[in-house]
Amino acid sequence: MKIAVCLKHIIGPPSSGLAGTGAPLRHSPNPLDLSAIEEALRLRAGSGGSEVVVVTAGPPQAELTLNRAIAMGADKAIRVWDEAMCGADSFFTAEVLCATLRATGFDLILCGSRSADTGSGIVGALLAEELELPLIAGALGLKYDERTNRISADKKLERGVRETYTTCLPAMVTIEHGPNEPRWYGAGWVHRLLKQKIERRDLRWLGVSFPAQSRRVEIVAVTPPRPRTKLGVNVASLSREEKLRMMFGQTRTSAGQVRASDRPEDAARKIKEHLDKWLG
């Protein structure tokens, strides 16, 4: 089985506390794509003879992400880039990835269910549509049955409900964060990094041109997140009596209210009576 994993290299703002100081931007792989690599490596370990190929459409900095995938255990890495792709939207990126996957071949395609920067979550669906593949979105874990050549995927729904989907190969699956954390390195990672060379391809090699008029999605603006509204009351400066009054929802004194002058056993008795009454 040949497993292709589509990766995205993210360029984000500097680390917290360094914004606006001229610090360099952070380069990192998309976290959910790392989870997709982990699932691919687990499938390879469970079925002998499988091959894991990682593919990205990005500038030279994206090779940092491919090197991470090679260190984790990927067998082959391909980077596709052309200056004409600067500013390409998700639709054209998916078209480039489709052409690359057709050229390399695949039995199963994996990618993260969404990216941490734009978060559109449509690339996996676009790949499935263009390649005419069945799609399972948001899978937590995968199992492969060699006898039937089918893949099973577990999904988590609201309130902890689980569903399991199965489909024959070839197929497209997008991955959510599952119980298996992505490994940092695999056995022999130094040897792989020294031995494996990243294959570099361009649009001419793929036979793809960039039609600017086909651009369907445009980023209008990028703004920092809104500050979180702090809810609640600062109780650090309140007395014990005031804290207990707030806990009981009381604004004036009553016969059952705990006072600072109460003995500990009297205060405990009043609290127990209040809880018994409140809990029925």
BELKA-V496643 format. One record per residue. N is the residue number from 0. PHI is phi in degrees with one decimal (none if undefined). OMEGA is omega in whole degrees, 0 to 359 (none if undefined). D_LAST is the distance of its C-alpha to the last C-alpha in whole Angstrom. Layout:
n:N phi:PHI omega:OMEGA d_last:D_LAST
n:N phi:PHI omega:OMEGA d_last:D_LAST
This chain:
n:0 phi:none omega:179 d_last:61
n:1 phi:-105.8 omega:184 d_last:61
n:2 phi:-108.1 omega:176 d_last:58
n:3 phi:-104.6 omega:179 d_last:58
n:4 phi:-118.5 omega:179 d_last:56
n:5 phi:-90.7 omega:184 d_last:56
n:6 phi:-116.0 omega:174 d_last:55
n:7 phi:-127.0 omega:176 d_last:55
n:8 phi:-96.2 omega:186 d_last:56
n:9 phi:-103.6 omega:173 d_last:54
n:10 phi:-115.1 omega:185 d_last:55
n:11 phi:-120.4 omega:179 d_last:52
n:12 phi:-68.3 omega:179 d_last:52
n:13 phi:-60.2 omega:179 d_last:53
n:14 phi:-59.8 omega:181 d_last:50
n:15 phi:-54.8 omega:179 d_last:48
n:16 phi:93.3 omega:182 d_last:49
n:17 phi:-111.2 omega:181 d_last:53
n:18 phi:-62.1 omega:179 d_last:53
n:19 phi:82.4 omega:181 d_last:55
n:20 phi:-103.2 omega:182 d_last:57
n:21 phi:81.6 omega:180 d_last:60
n:22 phi:-67.5 omega:181 d_last:58
n:23 phi:-66.1 omega:177 d_last:59
n:24 phi:-68.3 omega:179 d_last:57
n:25 phi:-87.2 omega:175 d_last:55
n:26 phi:-109.7 omega:182 d_last:56
n:27 phi:-157.5 omega:174 d_last:53
n:28 phi:-74.7 omega:176 d_last:53
n:29 phi:-66.3 omega:186 d_last:50
n:30 phi:-55.7 omega:182 d_last:47
n:31 phi:-69.7 omega:175 d_last:46
n:32 phi:-68.7 omega:174 d_last:50
n:33 phi:-64.2 omega:175 d_last:50
n:34 phi:-64.0 omega:177 d_last:47
n:35 phi:-65.9 omega:177 d_last:49
n:36 phi:-62.8 omega:180 d_last:52
n:37 phi:-59.0 omega:178 d_last:50
n:38 phi:-63.6 omega:179 d_last:49
n:39 phi:-63.3 omega:180 d_last:53
n:40 phi:-67.1 omega:178 d_last:54
n:41 phi:-67.8 omega:177 d_last:51
n:42 phi:-65.6 omega:179 d_last:53
n:43 phi:-63.3 omega:180 d_last:56
n:44 phi:-65.7 omega:182 d_last:55
n:45 phi:-87.4 omega:180 d_last:54
n:46 phi:-134.0 omega:183 d_last:57
n:47 phi:-61.5 omega:177 d_last:61
n:48 phi:87.7 omega:179 d_last:63
n:49 phi:-73.4 omega:179 d_last:61
n:50 phi:-127.9 omega:180 d_last:62
n:51 phi:-111.1 omega:179 d_last:59
n:52 phi:-115.2 omega:179 d_last:61
n:53 phi:-106.8 omega:184 d_last:59
n:54 phi:-132.0 omega:174 d_last:60
n:55 phi:-140.5 omega:174 d_last:60
n:56 phi:-114.6 omega:185 d_last:61
n:57 phi:-165.0 omega:181 d_last:62
n:58 phi:-70.2 omega:182 d_last:64
n:59 phi:-53.9 omega:180 d_last:66
n:60 phi:-61.6 omega:181 d_last:62
n:61 phi:-67.2 omega:178 d_last:61
n:62 phi:-67.9 omega:173 d_last:63
n:63 phi:-61.3 omega:178 d_last:60
n:64 phi:-68.0 omega:179 d_last:57
n:65 phi:-65.1 omega:177 d_last:60
n:66 phi:-63.8 omega:176 d_last:61
n:67 phi:-62.1 omega:179 d_last:57
n:68 phi:-65.1 omega:178 d_last:57
n:69 phi:-64.4 omega:178 d_last:60
n:70 phi:-63.3 omega:178 d_last:59
n:71 phi:-69.5 omega:179 d_last:56
n:72 phi:137.7 omega:180 d_last:58
n:73 phi:-64.0 omega:183 d_last:59
n:74 phi:-87.2 omega:185 d_last:63
n:75 phi:-154.9 omega:181 d_last:64
n:76 phi:-133.6 omega:181 d_last:64
n:77 phi:-130.7 omega:175 d_last:65
n:78 phi:-120.0 omega:179 d_last:65
n:79 phi:-112.4 omega:179 d_last:66
n:80 phi:-157.4 omega:175 d_last:67
n:81 phi:-153.7 omega:181 d_last:69
n:82 phi:-58.9 omega:178 d_last:69
n:83 phi:-67.1 omega:182 d_last:69
n:84 phi:-85.4 omega:178 d_last:65
n:85 phi:-59.7 omega:180 d_last:65
n:86 phi:81.5 omega:180 d_last:62
n:87 phi:-66.2 omega:179 d_last:61
n:88 phi:-90.1 omega:183 d_last:58
n:89 phi:-63.2 omega:182 d_last:56
n:90 phi:-66.8 omega:180 d_last:58
n:91 phi:-72.4 omega:175 d_last:61
n:92 phi:-59.0 omega:178 d_last:60
n:93 phi:-63.8 omega:179 d_last:59
n:94 phi:-63.7 omega:178 d_last:62
n:95 phi:-65.2 omega:179 d_last:64
n:96 phi:-64.2 omega:178 d_last:61
n:97 phi:-61.0 omega:179 d_last:62
n:98 phi:-62.9 omega:179 d_last:66
n:99 phi:-66.9 omega:181 d_last:65
n:100 phi:-67.0 omega:176 d_last:63
n:101 phi:-63.0 omega:182 d_last:66
n:102 phi:-71.8 omega:183 d_last:69
n:103 phi:-91.3 omega:183 d_last:67
n:104 phi:85.4 omega:182 d_last:65
n:105 phi:-167.0 omega:167 d_last:62
n:106 phi:-113.1 omega:181 d_last:60
n:107 phi:-142.4 omega:177 d_last:56
n:108 phi:-115.5 omega:178 d_last:55
n:109 phi:-124.7 omega:170 d_last:52
n:110 phi:-161.3 omega:176 d_last:51
n:111 phi:-66.7 omega:183 d_last:48
n:112 phi:-67.9 omega:177 d_last:46
n:113 phi:-164.0 omega:178 d_last:46
n:114 phi:-99.8 omega:183 d_last:48
n:115 phi:-79.9 omega:180 d_last:46
n:116 phi:-96.3 omega:180 d_last:49
n:117 phi:-89.9 omega:176 d_last:49
n:118 phi:66.8 omega:183 d_last:46
n:119 phi:-69.4 omega:178 d_last:48
n:120 phi:68.8 omega:184 d_last:47
n:121 phi:-107.2 omega:185 d_last:50
n:122 phi:-63.9 omega:179 d_last:53
n:123 phi:-59.6 omega:179 d_last:52
n:124 phi:-66.3 omega:179 d_last:51
n:125 phi:-65.3 omega:178 d_last:55
n:126 phi:-62.8 omega:180 d_last:56
n:127 phi:-62.4 omega:180 d_last:55
n:128 phi:-67.3 omega:183 d_last:56
n:129 phi:-69.2 omega:182 d_last:60
n:130 phi:-91.2 omega:179 d_last:60
n:131 phi:57.5 omega:182 d_last:59
n:132 phi:-116.8 omega:170 d_last:56
n:133 phi:-66.5 omega:184 d_last:53
n:134 phi:-121.3 omega:168 d_last:50
n:135 phi:-118.4 omega:186 d_last:47
n:136 phi:-105.1 omega:174 d_last:45
n:137 phi:71.4 omega:181 d_last:42
n:138 phi:-79.7 omega:178 d_last:43
n:139 phi:-97.4 omega:181 d_last:41
n:140 phi:-156.7 omega:185 d_last:44
n:141 phi:-125.2 omega:173 d_last:47
n:142 phi:-135.3 omega:182 d_last:48
n:143 phi:-117.6 omega:177 d_last:52
n:144 phi:-106.8 omega:182 d_last:54
n:145 phi:-65.9 omega:183 d_last:57
n:146 phi:-64.8 omega:182 d_last:58
n:147 phi:-101.4 omega:183 d_last:57
n:148 phi:56.4 omega:180 d_last:57
n:149 phi:-124.0 omega:178 d_last:54
n:150 phi:-111.9 omega:177 d_last:51
n:151 phi:-114.5 omega:183 d_last:47
n:152 phi:-131.9 omega:175 d_last:45
n:153 phi:-93.9 omega:177 d_last:41
n:154 phi:-125.6 omega:177 d_last:39
n:155 phi:-107.3 omega:179 d_last:35
n:156 phi:-104.1 omega:181 d_last:33
n:157 phi:-63.9 omega:178 d_last:30
n:158 phi:59.3 omega:174 d_last:27
n:159 phi:79.3 omega:179 d_last:29
n:160 phi:-68.1 omega:179 d_last:31
n:161 phi:-111.3 omega:174 d_last:35
n:162 phi:-129.5 omega:178 d_last:38
n:163 phi:-122.3 omega:179 d_last:41
n:164 phi:-114.2 omega:177 d_last:44
n:165 phi:-138.2 omega:179 d_last:48
n:166 phi:-154.5 omega:178 d_last:51
n:167 phi:-82.0 omega:178 d_last:55
n:168 phi:-90.3 omega:2 d_last:57
n:169 phi:-74.7 omega:183 d_last:58
n:170 phi:-154.3 omega:178 d_last:55
n:171 phi:-119.7 omega:180 d_last:53
n:172 phi:-133.7 omega:173 d_last:50
n:173 phi:-102.0 omega:192 d_last:48
n:174 phi:-112.6 omega:170 d_last:45
n:175 phi:-101.4 omega:175 d_last:42
n:176 phi:-64.0 omega:179 d_last:41
n:177 phi:-111.6 omega:181 d_last:40
n:178 phi:-70.2 omega:182 d_last:39
n:179 phi:-95.5 omega:179 d_last:43
n:180 phi:-72.8 omega:178 d_last:44
n:181 phi:-61.5 omega:178 d_last:48
n:182 phi:-72.1 omega:176 d_last:50
n:183 phi:-81.0 omega:182 d_last:52
n:184 phi:-138.4 omega:174 d_last:55
n:185 phi:-108.5 omega:180 d_last:57
n:186 phi:-60.7 omega:179 d_last:59
n:187 phi:73.9 omega:185 d_last:63
n:188 phi:-65.5 omega:179 d_last:61
n:189 phi:-64.2 omega:179 d_last:64
n:190 phi:-61.9 omega:180 d_last:67
n:191 phi:-65.6 omega:180 d_last:65
n:192 phi:-63.8 omega:180 d_last:65
n:193 phi:-77.1 omega:186 d_last:69
n:194 phi:-89.4 omega:187 d_last:70
n:195 phi:-79.7 omega:178 d_last:68
n:196 phi:-106.9 omega:178 d_last:69
n:197 phi:-76.1 omega:177 d_last:67
n:198 phi:-79.6 omega:182 d_last:69
n:199 phi:-111.4 omega:181 d_last:70
n:200 phi:-128.4 omega:176 d_last:70
n:201 phi:-125.4 omega:184 d_last:71
n:202 phi:-66.0 omega:180 d_last:71
n:203 phi:-65.1 omega:178 d_last:74
n:204 phi:-63.6 omega:180 d_last:74
n:205 phi:-80.2 omega:184 d_last:71
n:206 phi:74.5 omega:181 d_last:73
n:207 phi:-117.5 omega:175 d_last:70
n:208 phi:-111.9 omega:182 d_last:71
n:209 phi:-102.9 omega:177 d_last:69
n:210 phi:-82.8 omega:185 d_last:69
n:211 phi:-58.2 omega:183 d_last:67
n:212 phi:-72.1 omega:181 d_last:67
n:213 phi:-85.0 omega:181 d_last:64
n:214 phi:-66.7 omega:186 d_last:62
n:215 phi:-109.2 omega:182 d_last:59
n:216 phi:-120.4 omega:180 d_last:56
n:217 phi:-131.4 omega:178 d_last:57
n:218 phi:-78.8 omega:183 d_last:55
n:219 phi:-82.2 omega:181 d_last:55
n:220 phi:-159.4 omega:175 d_last:53
n:221 phi:-126.3 omega:183 d_last:51
n:222 phi:-124.9 omega:177 d_last:49
n:223 phi:-67.1 omega:180 d_last:47
n:224 phi:-64.4 omega:177 d_last:43
n:225 phi:-67.3 omega:178 d_last:41
n:226 phi:-64.5 omega:180 d_last:40
n:227 phi:-70.4 omega:177 d_last:36
n:228 phi:-79.9 omega:180 d_last:34
n:229 phi:-80.9 omega:179 d_last:32
n:230 phi:-102.4 omega:177 d_last:28
n:231 phi:105.2 omega:184 d_last:26
n:232 phi:-127.4 omega:175 d_last:28
n:233 phi:-73.7 omega:185 d_last:30
n:234 phi:-99.9 omega:184 d_last:28
n:235 phi:-62.3 omega:184 d_last:31
n:236 phi:-93.7 omega:182 d_last:32
n:237 phi:-86.2 omega:175 d_last:29
n:238 phi:-76.8 omega:179 d_last:29
n:239 phi:-61.7 omega:180 d_last:26
n:240 phi:-63.0 omega:181 d_last:24
n:241 phi:-68.2 omega:179 d_last:25
n:242 phi:-63.7 omega:180 d_last:23
n:243 phi:-67.1 omega:178 d_last:20
n:244 phi:-63.3 omega:178 d_last:20
n:245 phi:-66.5 omega:181 d_last:20
n:246 phi:-64.4 omega:180 d_last:17
n:247 phi:-85.7 omega:180 d_last:15
n:248 phi:71.4 omega:182 d_last:17
n:249 phi:-104.4 omega:179 d_last:19
n:250 phi:-111.8 omega:178 d_last:22
n:251 phi:-141.5 omega:185 d_last:23
n:252 phi:-67.3 omega:177 d_last:23
n:253 phi:-147.2 omega:185 d_last:20
n:254 phi:-63.5 omega:184 d_last:19
n:255 phi:-96.1 omega:184 d_last:17
n:256 phi:-78.0 omega:178 d_last:18
n:257 phi:-80.3 omega:179 d_last:20
n:258 phi:-111.0 omega:179 d_last:24
n:259 phi:-62.4 omega:182 d_last:27
n:260 phi:-84.4 omega:181 d_last:28
n:261 phi:-66.3 omega:172 d_last:25
n:262 phi:-70.8 omega:182 d_last:26
n:263 phi:-53.8 omega:182 d_last:24
n:264 phi:-68.6 omega:177 d_last:22
n:265 phi:-69.8 omega:178 d_last:21
n:266 phi:-62.7 omega:179 d_last:20
n:267 phi:-64.8 omega:180 d_last:18
n:268 phi:-64.2 omega:180 d_last:16
n:269 phi:-64.2 omega:179 d_last:15
n:270 phi:-65.0 omega:179 d_last:14
n:271 phi:-62.6 omega:179 d_last:12
n:272 phi:-62.1 omega:180 d_last:10
n:273 phi:-66.2 omega:180 d_last:10
n:274 phi:-67.1 omega:178 d_last:8
n:275 phi:-59.8 omega:179 d_last:6
n:276 phi:-68.1 omega:183 d_last:5
n:277 phi:-69.6 omega:182 d_last:5
n:278 phi:-85.0 omega:177 d_last:4
n:279 phi:78.8 omega:none d_last:0
